[in-house]
Amino acid sequence: MPDFLRKFIGLLLIFTAVGVASCQALVASCSSGVTAAPALHAPR
């Protein structure tokens, strides 16, 4: 495999991993915000 192709695939995998991680963090923050809101209002 040519060296430039290997570097390109490596960078592509890194950017994909960062994108997936940021999407998961966004989904986790949104879902935790939705579940935390009723939990704060429930003891009242």
C-alpha positions in Angstrom: 0.0 0.0 0.0 1.4 3.4 -0.9 2.5 5.6 2.0 0.3 8.5 1.1 -2.8 6.3 0.9 -2.0 4.8 4.3 -1.7 8.3 5.8 -4.9 9.4 4.2 -6.8 6.4 5.6 -5.3 7.0 9.0 -6.4 10.6 9.0 -9.8 9.6 7.8 -10.2 7.1 10.6 -9.1 9.7 13.2 -11.6 12.3 11.9 -14.3 9.6 11.9 -13.6 8.6 15.5 -13.7 12.3 16.6 -17.0 12.8 14.8 -18.6 9.7 16.3 -17.3 10.7 19.8 -18.7 14.2 19.5 -22.1 12.9 18.2 -22.2 10.5 21.1 -21.4 13.3 23.6 -24.1 15.5 22.1 -26.7 12.7 22.3 -25.6 11.9 25.9 -25.9 15.6 26.9 -29.3 16.0 25.3 -30.7 12.8 26.8 -29.3 13.5 30.2 -30.7 17.0 30.0 -34.1 15.6 29.2 -34.0 13.1 32.0 -32.5 15.6 34.5 -35.3 18.2 34.1 -38.2 16.0 35.4 -35.9 14.7 38.2 -35.3 18.2 39.4 -39.0 19.0 39.4 -40.2 15.7 40.9 -39.4 16.4 44.6 -41.5 19.5 44.6 
